Amino acid sequence: MNLSCCLFSRSVNMAKEWDVLNALRHYRHDWLNHMQLINGYIAMGRTEKVETLIDDIVNQAKNESHLSNLNMNQLAEEILTFNWNGHSFSLNFEVISESKDWSNWEELLLSFFREFMKILDLSTKYGEEQQAVLMMNDIESITVEIDFQGSLRINKEWIENIKRIERRYGNHIDQIEWNESECYVKFVADIEDEHITMT
């Protein structure tokens, strides 16, 4: 069976089941890494690095809190555990929210997130420094932006997958552009689109 066709099925589930103990184990590992970096910078007298790292940790905690407050538990879980699942790139995220409830759009956003992340996974190389930044905001509309920086294989499969996702999500995709070193997509959830099919 062709993988590029399979990835658009609703049965695709990128994240494995995370129980509480597994999640705590990974989260504890991340925190220990932060503490080791802080201790190392202190030992070298690099106080400016310590301050920068602490600022990053605080910002990450704020984003995690904002994400949890959107009332999209399944999508929040997949975003928070994404980097624990062995993808070919890392994911950072930022949430700018006026504390709106996004639960009405969770199914749509979860489907799009899984499919687009899968496309990137299929088209990037393991072992290279690659990163995607996910930006979520609801200041004017329910908007998700994904900005990937790395190395992409732009081939027939990539083109077909992008065309398929454009057809599937219709007017929700406000902008999409790419080249061999980056890809950007802007997805607007809270608009009417009679052509979308959640199958």
Buried (B, 14 or more C-beta within 10 A) or exposed (E): EEEBEEBBEEEEEBBEEBEEEEBEEBEEEEEEEBEEBBEEBEEEEBEEBBEEBEEEBEEBEEBBEBBBBBEBEEBBBBBBBBBBBEBBBEBBBBBEBEEBEBEEBBBBBBBBBBBBBBBBBBBBEEEEEBEBBBBBBBEEEBBBBBBBBBBBEEEEBBEEBBEBBEEBBEEBBEEBEBEEEBBBBBBBBBEEEEEBEEE
